[in-house]
């Protein structure tokens, strides 16, 4: 798992809140449209009640159409984005050692720093950009940009060049979850929103695929970890590997652009004043699903009589920025218990945001370096072991989904236990006396960290959605705070690694301590979302 993706659930929520915009209204003469079940939510402050009422009508129309062929196709192509979000940070971690050897890089973690900066700016640009120039364009461009710069990276003549290409392909990768989650949720009926969690299957399989391909390419065409000299001809494996990953991204792009017709989001079109096109898209989705829709243009235009809807770029940005304004920040700290909960969740994500990439992004480097110390630093063994470690992540994610439903244990207990054990196993890895024992501890670490993330992804969005934690109008801000903390601390990880010296156990100790601290904080979280209704 990559440092970028540890926050994938929060990033997807932050940039897809148009799905829930109908929950954030202001005092106005415009009456709120009831949900499909007939309930009319309480009027709260917001920016554009006309937009929000229309969004609720569109939500109800999608709900009436239900889950069908179009959404299942979309599920697959959106899965490409989830896979890409994990695939490329793993590419960086796998090529770090051979690239450092060939180019004699004095500070190898700079490559990871370039990646994390690209991911950060990519998430910001595409997250806001898809609300300005549309979901459809961004949906195709993110993987397209990734494939182009991934393929070009194979020609890198020096360390600066590969670092630049890494930042550029990461700029594309950073937009996958923000854009794809927005696209998916805006076509997804509320009864099937659990599929957003199921998409993590693509994420886990991407780790396995990247490691599986790396084993023959990097395992046999790479300079030994203890090599004194390393020429391009002796070290061509990483270039073949990057070409293979770029080729996979190109195939994903072709499948999206050529073999699948993505409709522009009805809510995006409506937000730009194109109500007629929004209605047409809803009917087209219904047709693709073999159904019909009763939605008419009049159902949307009726709200224009009671108020004015902003449709220009400034209005779109205003609706986006409304989710992260200071009024909403203050609401998250309105009571002592809310402030306590908000602070703890943010700290947990920040600690994990630093601890996970601090170790995981440099795992191949550490595995190879420690292997040399044990007299077994062959690249073949290194990448074989990484494949074994990757396999253990899949059952970990599944077990995490089961643990959260245990009575009297729930999300809090599973999160605290798995996070603390993740840190403990990192500490234990420093006691390894041979490659096999190091492999065993790393397998245990990856198994537990996947449980940790499965639980964290369940607790955090439920914590923001459950009526006990945050009211509906503050969801965006809560997720924005945690996602930002996670990203910023992720950028700090390679900087700490540079000064901590990857050839010592210092980064491992720091990472392990952060996990244990995050687990300890989880034990004192004030809310248990299991079994609670969400607003």
One Martini backbone bead per residue (centre of mass of N, CA, C, O) as a GRO file, in nm:
protein
  535
    1UNK     BB    1   0.099   0.033   0.018
    2UNK     BB    2   0.049   0.368  -0.008
    3UNK     BB    3   0.073   0.691   0.104
    4UNK     BB    4  -0.153   0.802  -0.078
    5UNK     BB    5  -0.385   0.576  -0.019
    6UNK     BB    6  -0.452   0.592   0.286
    7UNK     BB    7  -0.654   0.848   0.197
    8UNK     BB    8  -0.867   0.760  -0.025
    9UNK     BB    9  -1.147   0.790   0.121
   10UNK     BB   10  -1.127   1.091   0.189
   11UNK     BB   11  -1.070   1.203  -0.095
   12UNK     BB   12  -1.331   1.097  -0.222
   13UNK     BB   13  -1.518   1.263  -0.035
   14UNK     BB   14  -1.411   1.553  -0.073
   15UNK     BB   15  -1.457   1.535  -0.414
   16UNK     BB   16  -1.787   1.413  -0.379
   17UNK     BB   17  -2.002   1.624  -0.239
   18UNK     BB   18  -2.221   1.656  -0.457
   19UNK     BB   19  -2.393   1.420  -0.350
   20UNK     BB   20  -2.451   1.613  -0.067
   21UNK     BB   21  -2.549   1.910  -0.126
   22UNK     BB   22  -2.856   1.880  -0.035
   23UNK     BB   23  -2.760   1.906   0.286
   24UNK     BB   24  -2.661   2.231   0.229
   25UNK     BB   25  -2.849   2.480   0.345
   26UNK     BB   26  -3.033   2.786   0.343
   27UNK     BB   27  -3.195   3.049   0.419
   28UNK     BB   28  -3.510   3.036   0.244
   29UNK     BB   29  -3.782   3.028   0.022
   30UNK     BB   30  -3.674   2.770  -0.054
   31UNK     BB   31  -3.777   2.450  -0.075
   32UNK     BB   32  -3.705   2.147   0.018
   33UNK     BB   33  -3.639   1.852  -0.109
   34UNK     BB   34  -3.729   1.552  -0.071
   35UNK     BB   35  -3.665   1.258  -0.027
   36UNK     BB   36  -3.750   0.954  -0.156
   37UNK     BB   37  -3.892   0.888   0.139
   38UNK     BB   38  -4.016   1.198   0.221
   39UNK     BB   39  -3.800   1.344   0.370
   40UNK     BB   40  -3.741   1.664   0.531
   41UNK     BB   41  -3.489   1.842   0.585
   42UNK     BB   42  -3.320   2.058   0.754
   43UNK     BB   43  -3.251   2.386   0.753
   44UNK     BB   44  -2.944   2.516   0.640
   45UNK     BB   45  -2.660   2.654   0.580
   46UNK     BB   46  -2.569   2.809   0.263
   47UNK     BB   47  -2.544   2.911  -0.082
   48UNK     BB   48  -2.738   2.718  -0.298
   49UNK     BB   49  -3.062   2.619  -0.301
   50UNK     BB   50  -3.116   2.557  -0.596
   51UNK     BB   51  -2.894   2.355  -0.644
   52UNK     BB   52  -2.970   2.162  -0.409
   53UNK     BB   53  -3.253   2.084  -0.508
   54UNK     BB   54  -3.164   1.971  -0.781
   55UNK     BB   55  -2.976   1.756  -0.665
   56UNK     BB   56  -3.202   1.598  -0.524
   57UNK     BB   57  -3.358   1.523  -0.777
   58UNK     BB   58  -3.124   1.366  -0.909
   59UNK     BB   59  -3.087   1.160  -0.686
   60UNK     BB   60  -3.373   1.040  -0.710
   61UNK     BB   61  -3.347   0.948  -1.005
   62UNK     BB   62  -3.111   0.751  -0.962
   63UNK     BB   63  -3.255   0.579  -0.750
   64UNK     BB   64  -3.490   0.484  -0.939
   65UNK     BB   65  -3.312   0.337  -1.144
   66UNK     BB   66  -3.064   0.216  -1.027
   67UNK     BB   67  -2.882  -0.065  -1.061
   68UNK     BB   68  -2.672  -0.116  -1.354
   69UNK     BB   69  -2.487  -0.149  -1.632
   70UNK     BB   70  -2.348   0.125  -1.618
   71UNK     BB   71  -2.239   0.104  -1.324
   72UNK     BB   72  -2.070  -0.156  -1.367
   73UNK     BB   73  -1.884  -0.038  -1.575
   74UNK     BB   74  -1.789   0.197  -1.399
   75UNK     BB   75  -1.662   0.025  -1.178
   76UNK     BB   76  -1.426  -0.076  -1.352
   77UNK     BB   77  -1.300   0.199  -1.457
   78UNK     BB   78  -1.264   0.311  -1.170
   79UNK     BB   79  -1.071   0.086  -1.075
   80UNK     BB   80  -0.828   0.198  -1.230
   81UNK     BB   81  -0.783   0.435  -1.037
   82UNK     BB   82  -0.728   0.271  -0.785
   83UNK     BB   83  -0.489   0.115  -0.899
   84UNK     BB   84  -0.311   0.361  -0.976
   85UNK     BB   85  -0.285   0.481  -0.683
   86UNK     BB   86  -0.093   0.226  -0.606
   87UNK     BB   87   0.102   0.153  -0.836
   88UNK     BB   88   0.299   0.410  -0.855
   89UNK     BB   89   0.418   0.421  -0.569
   90UNK     BB   90   0.538   0.137  -0.604
   91UNK     BB   91   0.727   0.203  -0.830
   92UNK     BB   92   0.905   0.393  -0.669
   93UNK     BB   93   0.993   0.184  -0.450
   94UNK     BB   94   1.116  -0.033  -0.656
   95UNK     BB   95   1.327   0.179  -0.809
   96UNK     BB   96   1.506   0.316  -0.595
   97UNK     BB   97   1.760   0.137  -0.583
   98UNK     BB   98   1.852   0.117  -0.887
   99UNK     BB   99   1.857   0.424  -0.936
  100UNK     BB  100   2.066   0.494  -0.716
  101UNK     BB  101   2.295   0.324  -0.835
  102UNK     BB  102   2.318   0.438  -1.125
  103UNK     BB  103   2.316   0.764  -1.023
  104UNK     BB  104   2.441   0.813  -0.747
  105UNK     BB  105   2.252   0.896  -0.517
  106UNK     BB  106   2.278   1.081  -0.226
  107UNK     BB  107   1.935   1.113  -0.207
  108UNK     BB  108   1.689   0.896  -0.259
  109UNK     BB  109   1.423   1.028  -0.119
  110UNK     BB  110   1.372   1.244  -0.345
  111UNK     BB  111   1.186   1.065  -0.516
  112UNK     BB  112   0.953   1.053  -0.307
  113UNK     BB  113   0.914   1.357  -0.285
  114UNK     BB  114   0.829   1.404  -0.576
  115UNK     BB  115   0.580   1.228  -0.561
  116UNK     BB  116   0.425   1.370  -0.321
  117UNK     BB  117   0.400   1.642  -0.458
  118UNK     BB  118   0.238   1.546  -0.703
  119UNK     BB  119  -0.002   1.432  -0.540
  120UNK     BB  120  -0.088   1.690  -0.400
  121UNK     BB  121  -0.135   1.870  -0.657
  122UNK     BB  122  -0.326   1.675  -0.800
  123UNK     BB  123  -0.556   1.674  -0.593
  124UNK     BB  124  -0.613   1.977  -0.607
  125UNK     BB  125  -0.654   2.025  -0.910
  126UNK     BB  126  -0.865   1.795  -0.977
  127UNK     BB  127  -1.070   1.849  -0.755
  128UNK     BB  128  -1.140   2.140  -0.864
  129UNK     BB  129  -1.139   2.104  -1.179
  130UNK     BB  130  -1.393   1.910  -1.210
  131UNK     BB  131  -1.585   2.168  -1.136
  132UNK     BB  132  -1.504   2.335  -1.407
  133UNK     BB  133  -1.432   2.117  -1.669
  134UNK     BB  134  -1.510   1.840  -1.571
  135UNK     BB  135  -1.522   1.497  -1.536
  136UNK     BB  136  -1.458   1.368  -1.810
  137UNK     BB  137  -1.184   1.493  -1.869
  138UNK     BB  138  -1.042   1.412  -1.605
  139UNK     BB  139  -1.090   1.105  -1.618
  140UNK     BB  140  -0.894   1.073  -1.874
  141UNK     BB  141  -0.633   1.244  -1.806
  142UNK     BB  142  -0.502   1.112  -1.561
  143UNK     BB  143  -0.412   0.841  -1.699
  144UNK     BB  144  -0.283   0.967  -1.948
  145UNK     BB  145  -0.054   1.119  -1.803
  146UNK     BB  146   0.068   0.876  -1.662
  147UNK     BB  147   0.148   0.713  -1.916
  148UNK     BB  148   0.335   0.915  -2.055
  149UNK     BB  149   0.543   0.967  -1.815
  150UNK     BB  150   0.605   0.670  -1.766
  151UNK     BB  151   0.733   0.611  -2.042
  152UNK     BB  152   0.946   0.846  -2.041
  153UNK     BB  153   1.110   0.755  -1.782
  154UNK     BB  154   1.288   0.531  -1.928
  155UNK     BB  155   1.488   0.776  -2.053
  156UNK     BB  156   1.645   0.854  -1.816
  157UNK     BB  157   1.974   1.006  -1.757
  158UNK     BB  158   1.889   1.092  -1.455
  159UNK     BB  159   1.778   1.171  -1.141
  160UNK     BB  160   1.625   1.433  -1.215
  161UNK     BB  161   1.448   1.312  -1.438
  162UNK     BB  162   1.299   1.091  -1.274
  163UNK     BB  163   1.184   1.293  -1.069
  164UNK     BB  164   1.015   1.456  -1.270
  165UNK     BB  165   0.843   1.222  -1.383
  166UNK     BB  166   0.728   1.139  -1.113
  167UNK     BB  167   0.576   1.404  -1.055
  168UNK     BB  168   0.402   1.395  -1.318
  169UNK     BB  169   0.260   1.121  -1.279
  170UNK     BB  170   0.152   1.201  -0.993
  171UNK     BB  171  -0.035   1.424  -1.088
  172UNK     BB  172  -0.230   1.219  -1.214
  173UNK     BB  173  -0.274   1.025  -0.974
  174UNK     BB  174  -0.393   1.241  -0.768
  175UNK     BB  175  -0.684   1.244  -0.940
  176UNK     BB  176  -0.831   0.975  -0.925
  177UNK     BB  177  -1.003   0.978  -0.662
  178UNK     BB  178  -1.147   1.250  -0.681
  179UNK     BB  179  -1.279   1.196  -0.961
  180UNK     BB  180  -1.389   0.900  -0.952
  181UNK     BB  181  -1.571   0.938  -0.705
  182UNK     BB  182  -1.751   1.153  -0.828
  183UNK     BB  183  -1.853   0.991  -1.066
  184UNK     BB  184  -1.963   0.742  -0.916
  185UNK     BB  185  -2.157   0.879  -0.703
  186UNK     BB  186  -2.336   1.039  -0.926
  187UNK     BB  187  -2.440   0.731  -1.039
  188UNK     BB  188  -2.509   0.627  -0.750
  189UNK     BB  189  -2.704   0.464  -0.561
  190UNK     BB  190  -2.752   0.461  -0.222
  191UNK     BB  191  -2.774   0.137  -0.201
  192UNK     BB  192  -2.449   0.126  -0.342
  193UNK     BB  193  -2.214   0.278  -0.169
  194UNK     BB  194  -2.037   0.029  -0.082
  195UNK     BB  195  -1.865   0.012  -0.350
  196UNK     BB  196  -1.641   0.205  -0.263
  197UNK     BB  197  -1.504  -0.013  -0.086
  198UNK     BB  198  -1.474  -0.246  -0.300
  199UNK     BB  199  -1.256  -0.094  -0.475
  200UNK     BB  200  -1.006  -0.195  -0.302
  201UNK     BB  201  -0.941  -0.442  -0.471
  202UNK     BB  202  -0.780  -0.295  -0.690
  203UNK     BB  203  -0.563  -0.188  -0.497
  204UNK     BB  204  -0.450  -0.466  -0.403
  205UNK     BB  205  -0.391  -0.588  -0.687
  206UNK     BB  206  -0.179  -0.378  -0.773
  207UNK     BB  207   0.041  -0.465  -0.580
  208UNK     BB  208   0.068  -0.750  -0.692
  209UNK     BB  209   0.127  -0.683  -0.989
  210UNK     BB  210   0.382  -0.509  -0.955
  211UNK     BB  211   0.550  -0.727  -0.806
  212UNK     BB  212   0.528  -0.953  -1.018
  213UNK     BB  213   0.671  -0.789  -1.248
  214UNK     BB  214   0.934  -0.711  -1.090
  215UNK     BB  215   1.078  -0.975  -1.041
  216UNK     BB  216   1.191  -1.036  -1.335
  217UNK     BB  217   1.296  -0.747  -1.409
  218UNK     BB  218   1.451  -0.668  -1.134
  219UNK     BB  219   1.575  -0.951  -1.047
  220UNK     BB  220   1.766  -0.979  -1.340
  221UNK     BB  221   1.810  -0.643  -1.428
  222UNK     BB  222   2.002  -0.580  -1.164
  223UNK     BB  223   2.195  -0.450  -0.953
  224UNK     BB  224   2.349  -0.515  -0.691
  225UNK     BB  225   2.329  -0.380  -0.376
  226UNK     BB  226   2.674  -0.406  -0.352
  227UNK     BB  227   2.756  -0.242  -0.584
  228UNK     BB  228   3.012  -0.033  -0.707
  229UNK     BB  229   2.898  -0.066  -0.997
  230UNK     BB  230   2.644   0.092  -1.234
  231UNK     BB  231   2.512   0.034  -1.533
  232UNK     BB  232   2.278   0.060  -1.769
  233UNK     BB  233   2.305  -0.233  -1.892
  234UNK     BB  234   2.286  -0.371  -1.595
  235UNK     BB  235   2.004  -0.170  -1.524
  236UNK     BB  236   1.730  -0.221  -1.716
  237UNK     BB  237   1.484  -0.319  -1.545
  238UNK     BB  238   1.343  -0.049  -1.457
  239UNK     BB  239   1.270   0.035  -1.745
  240UNK     BB  240   1.089  -0.202  -1.815
  241UNK     BB  241   0.895  -0.159  -1.580
  242UNK     BB  242   0.793   0.126  -1.655
  243UNK     BB  243   0.686   0.041  -1.931
  244UNK     BB  244   0.480  -0.162  -1.825
  245UNK     BB  245   0.318   0.042  -1.652
  246UNK     BB  246   0.257   0.238  -1.885
  247UNK     BB  247   0.104   0.027  -2.055
  248UNK     BB  248  -0.123  -0.022  -1.854
  249UNK     BB  249  -0.221   0.272  -1.846
  250UNK     BB  250  -0.286   0.283  -2.150
  251UNK     BB  251  -0.504   0.064  -2.146
  252UNK     BB  252  -0.689   0.209  -1.951
  253UNK     BB  253  -0.734   0.457  -2.130
  254UNK     BB  254  -0.857   0.306  -2.372
  255UNK     BB  255  -1.098   0.184  -2.224
  256UNK     BB  256  -1.220   0.456  -2.144
  257UNK     BB  257  -1.215   0.616  -2.430
  258UNK     BB  258  -1.318   0.378  -2.635
  259UNK     BB  259  -1.505   0.140  -2.467
  260UNK     BB  260  -1.624   0.391  -2.298
  261UNK     BB  261  -1.914   0.581  -2.210
  262UNK     BB  262  -1.893   0.887  -2.060
  263UNK     BB  263  -2.092   1.074  -1.873
  264UNK     BB  264  -2.175   1.356  -1.773
  265UNK     BB  265  -2.250   1.506  -1.498
  266UNK     BB  266  -2.554   1.619  -1.407
  267UNK     BB  267  -2.456   1.815  -1.178
  268UNK     BB  268  -2.259   1.974  -1.344
  269UNK     BB  269  -2.455   2.074  -1.560
  270UNK     BB  270  -2.652   2.210  -1.366
  271UNK     BB  271  -2.432   2.404  -1.236
  272UNK     BB  272  -2.407   2.537  -1.552
  273UNK     BB  273  -2.720   2.556  -1.665
  274UNK     BB  274  -2.769   2.242  -1.799
  275UNK     BB  275  -3.057   2.095  -1.760
  276UNK     BB  276  -3.121   1.944  -2.024
  277UNK     BB  277  -2.865   1.765  -2.023
  278UNK     BB  278  -2.913   1.632  -1.750
  279UNK     BB  279  -3.177   1.489  -1.829
  280UNK     BB  280  -3.063   1.330  -2.067
  281UNK     BB  281  -2.861   1.159  -1.904
  282UNK     BB  282  -3.061   1.015  -1.723
  283UNK     BB  283  -3.211   0.874  -1.961
  284UNK     BB  284  -2.961   0.726  -2.071
  285UNK     BB  285  -2.905   0.554  -1.824
  286UNK     BB  286  -3.177   0.415  -1.822
  287UNK     BB  287  -3.147   0.284  -2.100
  288UNK     BB  288  -2.888   0.119  -2.035
  289UNK     BB  289  -3.071  -0.030  -1.796
  290UNK     BB  290  -3.369  -0.083  -1.907
  291UNK     BB  291  -3.510   0.197  -1.840
  292UNK     BB  292  -3.702   0.458  -1.686
  293UNK     BB  293  -3.774   0.816  -1.658
  294UNK     BB  294  -3.962   1.094  -1.499
  295UNK     BB  295  -3.780   1.311  -1.570
  296UNK     BB  296  -3.791   1.668  -1.601
  297UNK     BB  297  -3.729   1.990  -1.670
  298UNK     BB  298  -3.945   2.105  -1.471
  299UNK     BB  299  -3.822   1.979  -1.208
  300UNK     BB  300  -3.590   2.203  -1.217
  301UNK     BB  301  -3.717   2.486  -1.306
  302UNK     BB  302  -3.902   2.545  -1.058
  303UNK     BB  303  -3.660   2.678  -0.885
  304UNK     BB  304  -3.617   2.943  -1.056
  305UNK     BB  305  -3.872   3.097  -0.936
  306UNK     BB  306  -3.738   3.120  -0.622
  307UNK     BB  307  -3.444   3.164  -0.756
  308UNK     BB  308  -3.084   3.185  -0.781
  309UNK     BB  309  -2.841   3.031  -0.991
  310UNK     BB  310  -2.516   2.968  -0.995
  311UNK     BB  311  -2.306   2.909  -1.314
  312UNK     BB  312  -2.038   3.005  -1.275
  313UNK     BB  313  -1.720   2.968  -1.172
  314UNK     BB  314  -1.754   3.120  -0.905
  315UNK     BB  315  -1.992   2.945  -0.802
  316UNK     BB  316  -1.847   2.676  -0.805
  317UNK     BB  317  -1.622   2.758  -0.608
  318UNK     BB  318  -1.805   2.840  -0.377
  319UNK     BB  319  -1.921   2.557  -0.329
  320UNK     BB  320  -1.647   2.429  -0.270
  321UNK     BB  321  -1.544   2.630  -0.041
  322UNK     BB  322  -1.780   2.587   0.162
  323UNK     BB  323  -1.656   2.315   0.279
  324UNK     BB  324  -1.383   2.503   0.395
  325UNK     BB  325  -1.482   2.693   0.596
  326UNK     BB  326  -1.476   2.848   0.911
  327UNK     BB  327  -1.758   2.780   1.000
  328UNK     BB  328  -1.714   2.470   0.981
  329UNK     BB  329  -1.476   2.451   1.167
  330UNK     BB  330  -1.621   2.554   1.420
  331UNK     BB  331  -1.835   2.324   1.425
  332UNK     BB  332  -1.618   2.095   1.498
  333UNK     BB  333  -1.576   2.284   1.788
  334UNK     BB  334  -1.849   2.345   1.949
  335UNK     BB  335  -1.769   2.109   2.132
  336UNK     BB  336  -1.583   1.917   2.330
  337UNK     BB  337  -1.642   1.645   2.186
  338UNK     BB  338  -1.597   1.738   1.895
  339UNK     BB  339  -1.307   1.843   1.931
  340UNK     BB  340  -1.192   1.575   2.027
  341UNK     BB  341  -1.262   1.406   1.777
  342UNK     BB  342  -1.129   1.577   1.556
  343UNK     BB  343  -0.840   1.571   1.671
  344UNK     BB  344  -0.797   1.263   1.676
  345UNK     BB  345  -0.848   1.191   1.380
  346UNK     BB  346  -0.628   1.379   1.268
  347UNK     BB  347  -0.387   1.254   1.420
  348UNK     BB  348  -0.410   0.969   1.310
  349UNK     BB  349  -0.370   1.047   1.010
  350UNK     BB  350  -0.098   1.188   1.048
  351UNK     BB  351   0.069   0.956   1.168
  352UNK     BB  352   0.012   0.760   0.932
  353UNK     BB  353   0.107   0.955   0.703
  354UNK     BB  354   0.407   0.918   0.810
  355UNK     BB  355   0.461   0.615   0.886
  356UNK     BB  356   0.399   0.460   0.625
  357UNK     BB  357   0.602   0.594   0.413
  358UNK     BB  358   0.859   0.572   0.587
  359UNK     BB  359   0.852   0.255   0.526
  360UNK     BB  360   0.703   0.155   0.262
  361UNK     BB  361   0.861   0.328   0.041
  362UNK     BB  362   1.146   0.170   0.161
  363UNK     BB  363   1.129  -0.143   0.162
  364UNK     BB  364   1.317  -0.237  -0.071
  365UNK     BB  365   1.566  -0.094   0.039
  366UNK     BB  366   1.571  -0.236   0.315
  367UNK     BB  367   1.567  -0.530   0.216
  368UNK     BB  368   1.837  -0.511   0.059
  369UNK     BB  369   2.025  -0.399   0.280
  370UNK     BB  370   1.973  -0.623   0.493
  371UNK     BB  371   2.057  -0.856   0.307
  372UNK     BB  372   2.355  -0.784   0.301
  373UNK     BB  373   2.404  -0.817   0.608
  374UNK     BB  374   2.305  -1.136   0.571
  375UNK     BB  375   2.424  -1.239   0.283
  376UNK     BB  376   2.127  -1.159   0.115
  377UNK     BB  377   2.110  -0.927  -0.165
  378UNK     BB  378   1.947  -1.028  -0.385
  379UNK     BB  379   1.717  -0.932  -0.614
  380UNK     BB  380   1.552  -1.188  -0.629
  381UNK     BB  381   1.485  -1.209  -0.325
  382UNK     BB  382   1.366  -0.932  -0.280
  383UNK     BB  383   1.118  -0.962  -0.488
  384UNK     BB  384   1.005  -1.218  -0.375
  385UNK     BB  385   0.939  -1.104  -0.094
  386UNK     BB  386   0.752  -0.875  -0.190
  387UNK     BB  387   0.535  -1.067  -0.300
  388UNK     BB  388   0.465  -1.203  -0.035
  389UNK     BB  389   0.383  -0.946   0.113
  390UNK     BB  390   0.150  -0.867  -0.082
  391UNK     BB  391  -0.035  -1.114  -0.039
  392UNK     BB  392  -0.101  -1.049   0.272
  393UNK     BB  393  -0.293  -0.798   0.218
  394UNK     BB  394  -0.565  -0.926   0.130
  395UNK     BB  395  -0.665  -1.074   0.394
  396UNK     BB  396  -0.645  -0.824   0.572
  397UNK     BB  397  -0.882  -0.662   0.445
  398UNK     BB  398  -1.102  -0.874   0.502
  399UNK     BB  399  -1.073  -0.898   0.811
  400UNK     BB  400  -1.131  -0.604   0.876
  401UNK     BB  401  -1.436  -0.623   0.783
  402UNK     BB  402  -1.507  -0.826   1.025
  403UNK     BB  403  -1.412  -0.689   1.294
  404UNK     BB  404  -1.618  -0.439   1.299
  405UNK     BB  405  -1.872  -0.652   1.384
  406UNK     BB  406  -1.786  -0.693   1.668
  407UNK     BB  407  -1.906  -0.711   1.961
  408UNK     BB  408  -1.756  -0.489   2.183
  409UNK     BB  409  -1.542  -0.372   1.956
  410UNK     BB  410  -1.532  -0.273   1.673
  411UNK     BB  411  -1.375  -0.007   1.542
  412UNK     BB  412  -1.200   0.081   1.779
  413UNK     BB  413  -1.072  -0.192   1.855
  414UNK     BB  414  -0.957  -0.265   1.574
  415UNK     BB  415  -0.787  -0.009   1.533
  416UNK     BB  416  -0.609  -0.022   1.782
  417UNK     BB  417  -0.490  -0.307   1.750
  418UNK     BB  418  -0.377  -0.291   1.455
  419UNK     BB  419  -0.195  -0.039   1.494
  420UNK     BB  420  -0.018  -0.141   1.723
  421UNK     BB  421   0.080  -0.404   1.578
  422UNK     BB  422   0.219  -0.261   1.347
  423UNK     BB  423   0.437  -0.130   1.527
  424UNK     BB  424   0.545  -0.384   1.663
  425UNK     BB  425   0.644  -0.528   1.399
  426UNK     BB  426   0.852  -0.314   1.335
  427UNK     BB  427   1.026  -0.352   1.582
  428UNK     BB  428   1.079  -0.659   1.530
  429UNK     BB  429   1.242  -0.624   1.259
  430UNK     BB  430   1.512  -0.530   1.414
  431UNK     BB  431   1.568  -0.846   1.516
  432UNK     BB  432   1.666  -0.956   1.268
  433UNK     BB  433   1.908  -1.223   1.154
  434UNK     BB  434   1.752  -1.271   0.877
  435UNK     BB  435   1.570  -1.281   0.591
  436UNK     BB  436   1.334  -1.457   0.696
  437UNK     BB  437   1.263  -1.289   0.949
  438UNK     BB  438   1.213  -1.025   0.797
  439UNK     BB  439   0.985  -1.138   0.625
  440UNK     BB  440   0.793  -1.215   0.855
  441UNK     BB  441   0.757  -0.929   0.978
  442UNK     BB  442   0.655  -0.795   0.711
  443UNK     BB  443   0.406  -0.968   0.682
  444UNK     BB  444   0.276  -0.886   0.948
  445UNK     BB  445   0.267  -0.586   0.885
  446UNK     BB  446   0.093  -0.596   0.624
  447UNK     BB  447  -0.147  -0.740   0.746
  448UNK     BB  448  -0.212  -0.526   0.970
  449UNK     BB  449  -0.224  -0.268   0.789
  450UNK     BB  450  -0.474  -0.366   0.629
  451UNK     BB  451  -0.660  -0.377   0.865
  452UNK     BB  452  -0.631  -0.085   0.952
  453UNK     BB  453  -0.744   0.043   0.688
  454UNK     BB  454  -1.017  -0.092   0.681
  455UNK     BB  455  -1.108   0.037   0.950
  456UNK     BB  456  -1.049   0.337   0.894
  457UNK     BB  457  -1.245   0.352   0.647
  458UNK     BB  458  -1.492   0.296   0.831
  459UNK     BB  459  -1.473   0.509   1.061
  460UNK     BB  460  -1.437   0.791   0.932
  461UNK     BB  461  -1.691   0.825   0.749
  462UNK     BB  462  -1.885   0.749   0.980
  463UNK     BB  463  -1.800   0.971   1.171
  464UNK     BB  464  -1.898   1.200   0.964
  465UNK     BB  465  -2.204   1.072   0.926
  466UNK     BB  466  -2.277   1.045   1.203
  467UNK     BB  467  -2.489   1.203   1.420
  468UNK     BB  468  -2.279   1.209   1.667
  469UNK     BB  469  -2.057   1.389   1.520
  470UNK     BB  470  -2.164   1.515   1.231
  471UNK     BB  471  -2.314   1.727   1.059
  472UNK     BB  472  -2.380   1.748   0.733
  473UNK     BB  473  -2.251   2.043   0.676
  474UNK     BB  474  -1.945   1.920   0.790
  475UNK     BB  475  -1.814   1.697   0.616
  476UNK     BB  476  -1.608   1.834   0.426
  477UNK     BB  477  -1.428   1.959   0.644
  478UNK     BB  478  -1.346   1.708   0.799
  479UNK     BB  479  -1.208   1.568   0.551
  480UNK     BB  480  -1.014   1.797   0.479
  481UNK     BB  481  -0.843   1.794   0.734
  482UNK     BB  482  -0.745   1.497   0.724
  483UNK     BB  483  -0.629   1.496   0.435
  484UNK     BB  484  -0.422   1.723   0.475
  485UNK     BB  485  -0.261   1.595   0.702
  486UNK     BB  486  -0.179   1.342   0.543
  487UNK     BB  487  -0.025   1.482   0.308
  488UNK     BB  488   0.180   1.652   0.462
  489UNK     BB  489   0.310   1.413   0.617
  490UNK     BB  490   0.392   1.259   0.360
  491UNK     BB  491   0.605   1.471   0.266
  492UNK     BB  492   0.789   1.437   0.527
  493UNK     BB  493   0.905   1.148   0.509
  494UNK     BB  494   1.159   1.177   0.316
  495UNK     BB  495   1.300   1.390   0.490
  496UNK     BB  496   1.345   1.209   0.736
  497UNK     BB  497   1.493   0.979   0.585
  498UNK     BB  498   1.746   1.143   0.509
  499UNK     BB  499   1.826   1.210   0.822
  500UNK     BB  500   1.794   0.899   0.930
  501UNK     BB  501   1.892   0.677   0.760
  502UNK     BB  502   1.819   0.384   0.585
  503UNK     BB  503   2.072   0.205   0.704
  504UNK     BB  504   1.903   0.226   0.950
  505UNK     BB  505   1.652   0.201   1.218
  506UNK     BB  506   1.520   0.482   1.253
  507UNK     BB  507   1.266   0.483   1.064
  508UNK     BB  508   1.137   0.236   1.202
  509UNK     BB  509   1.101   0.357   1.484
  510UNK     BB  510   0.932   0.599   1.404
  511UNK     BB  511   0.702   0.446   1.267
  512UNK     BB  512   0.624   0.262   1.505
  513UNK     BB  513   0.557   0.493   1.706
  514UNK     BB  514   0.324   0.618   1.537
  515UNK     BB  515   0.137   0.374   1.541
  516UNK     BB  516   0.109   0.346   1.846
  517UNK     BB  517  -0.003   0.629   1.892
  518UNK     BB  518  -0.254   0.595   1.711
  519UNK     BB  519  -0.370   0.354   1.872
  520UNK     BB  520  -0.401   0.502   2.141
  521UNK     BB  521  -0.602   0.716   2.033
  522UNK     BB  522  -0.828   0.512   1.951
  523UNK     BB  523  -0.912   0.435   2.252
  524UNK     BB  524  -1.029   0.759   2.293
  525UNK     BB  525  -1.258   0.761   2.123
  526UNK     BB  526  -1.594   0.883   2.159
  527UNK     BB  527  -1.686   0.707   1.903
  528UNK     BB  528  -1.924   0.447   1.787
  529UNK     BB  529  -2.058   0.368   1.470
  530UNK     BB  530  -2.175   0.105   1.525
  531UNK     BB  531  -2.519   0.102   1.446
  532UNK     BB  532  -2.541   0.385   1.331
  533UNK     BB  533  -2.696   0.643   1.203
  534UNK     BB  534  -2.701   0.827   0.904
  535UNK     BB  535  -2.735   1.152   0.741
   0.00000   0.00000   0.00000
